[in-house]
Amino acid sequence: MMLETERLRLRPMVEADSERLFPIMSDAEVMAHWDIPEIDDPDLLCRIVQSQVATMAEGKAVYWAIETLAEGAFIGVCDLSEIDLWHKRAEIGLILARQVWGQGYASETVAAVAIQAAAMGLRRLQARTQLGNRRSEAVLERLGFKPEGLLRGHILREGQRRDCRLFGLLL
């Protein structure tokens, strides 16, 4: 399912997107607050994207490539994962290229995906941020997500346990 906003096109990811995603996910600063460190192996990223495309085909998640409408520039990815149709909920995730931070693309993307989630019959979105990721927390709060708690030691990254904040939005 294709989504368009004032400045962005969100289209379903395809395997070939791994090549355009690699510069973003190999950036240590972009990945600083992600569940995994930067990826320095393009073949590994290709396998991850292949798995995501397969998961979409099973209806368990939706992964979008984010492109600017004006230039068609690939600027990141967004997803609805952990889709639970019984309880009508899903988790939203987002990664944007560092050079587009601070331009409102995160808010624009998350707002569009929330509208799509509601159209899919979902009634709750949740998002996780790692402690210290104030940029992402600010986006979520601005869009009406409410802090719901602390997940202590939720992520194991490079031998260290990391705490996460949980946010929820009722649709």
Buried (B, 14 or more C-beta within 10 A) or exposed (E): EEBEBEBBBBBBBEEEBBEBBBBBBBBEEBBEBBBEEBBEEBEBBBEBBEEBBEBBEEEBBBBBBBBBEEEEEBBBBBBBBEBEEEEBBBBBBBBBBEEBEEEEBBBBBBBBBBEBBBEBEBEBBBBBBBBEBEEBBEBBEEBBBEEEEEBEEBBEBEEEEBBBBBBBBEB
